[in-house]
Amino acid sequence: MSSVLIVLGHGSRNPAATAQFMELVEHLRSARHEPVLPAFMELAEPGLDAAVEEAVATGATEIVVQPCFLFDGMHIRRDIPEMLSRFAAQHPAVAFRFGRPFGADPRLAGILMERAEEAACLA
């Protein structure tokens, strides 16, 4: 099975935000043996459609779409599942998987505390 991971961000008009997202994707690429592709829901490129088509063109038989979203909002509950259903109908030989948002993962609390402590030290 040829698996491709698509990391899906919301997207931003701010080029610095897009660059930060792409940096995160590069970290994932260096830690994973299978291909990792970036995608955005809106406001930036490539979109999810383009990333899926790229993955299919490389011969992917499994595409894992992992959202880089904090919580379970409308994109997670409605928009992305609808898109994945459409992709599955267009590419029946490909298994599509959808990861969960970060949610209230306790590991995020540690990062949040570190950032708050940094801010306090800088004040």
C-alpha positions in Angstrom: 0.0 0.0 0.0 1.3 3.4 -1.0 0.3 5.9 1.7 0.4 9.7 1.4 -0.2 12.0 4.4 -1.9 15.3 3.5 -1.5 17.9 6.3 -4.5 20.2 6.0 -4.4 23.7 7.4 -7.1 26.4 7.3 -5.1 28.8 5.2 -4.4 32.5 5.6 -3.8 35.6 3.5 -0.7 36.3 5.6 2.4 34.9 3.8 4.2 34.5 7.1 1.4 32.2 8.4 1.6 30.1 5.3 5.4 29.9 5.6 5.1 28.7 9.2 2.6 26.0 8.1 5.0 24.9 5.4 7.8 24.7 8.0 5.7 22.3 10.1 5.1 20.2 7.0 8.9 20.0 6.4 9.4 18.8 10.0 6.9 16.0 9.3 8.6 15.1 6.0 11.9 14.6 7.8 10.2 12.3 10.4 8.2 10.2 8.0 9.2 7.7 5.2 6.0 8.1 3.2 5.2 11.3 1.2 3.8 14.3 3.1 1.9 17.0 1.2 0.5 20.3 2.4 -3.0 21.6 1.7 -5.2 24.4 2.8 -9.0 24.7 3.1 -9.0 28.3 1.8 -7.1 31.5 1.4 -3.8 29.7 0.4 -2.5 27.2 -2.1 -2.5 24.3 -2.7 -6.0 23.4 -1.9 -7.1 20.0 -0.7 -8.4 19.1 -4.2 -4.9 19.8 -5.7 -3.1 17.8 -3.0 -5.4 14.8 -3.4 -4.9 14.8 -7.2 -1.1 15.0 -6.7 -1.3 12.1 -4.2 -3.4 10.0 -6.7 -1.0 10.9 -9.5 1.9 9.4 -7.5 0.0 6.1 -7.2 -1.3 6.5 -3.6 -3.6 3.7 -2.5 -4.2 5.3 0.8 -4.5 9.1 1.6 -4.6 10.2 5.2 -5.9 13.7 5.6 -4.7 15.1 9.0 -6.2 18.4 9.9 -3.9 20.9 11.6 -6.9 22.4 13.4 -7.3 22.9 17.1 -11.0 22.1 17.6 -14.1 20.4 16.1 -15.6 23.2 14.0 -17.6 23.3 10.8 -14.7 22.4 8.5 -14.0 19.3 10.6 -17.7 18.2 11.1 -19.1 19.1 7.7 -16.8 20.5 4.9 -13.9 18.1 5.0 -16.0 14.9 5.3 -18.1 16.1 2.3 -15.0 16.7 0.3 -13.5 13.2 1.3 -16.8 11.6 0.2 -16.5 13.2 -3.2 -12.8 12.2 -3.5 -13.7 8.6 -2.6 -16.4 8.5 -5.3 -13.9 9.9 -7.9 -11.1 7.6 -6.8 -12.7 4.3 -5.7 -9.3 2.5 -5.6 -8.0 4.9 -3.0 -8.7 4.5 0.7 -9.3 7.9 2.4 -8.7 8.4 6.1 -9.5 11.4 8.2 -7.6 12.3 11.4 -9.0 14.1 14.4 -8.2 17.8 15.3 -5.9 18.4 18.2 -8.7 19.0 20.6 -8.0 19.3 24.3 -4.9 17.2 24.1 -2.9 17.6 27.4 0.3 18.0 25.4 -1.0 21.3 24.1 -1.4 22.6 27.6 2.4 22.2 28.1 3.1 24.2 25.0 0.5 26.8 26.0 2.2 27.2 29.4 5.6 27.5 27.8 4.4 30.3 25.6 2.7 32.1 28.5 5.9 31.9 30.5 7.9 33.2 27.6 5.5 36.1 27.3 5.8 36.8 31.0 9.6 36.8 30.8 9.5 39.2 27.9 7.2 41.7 29.5 
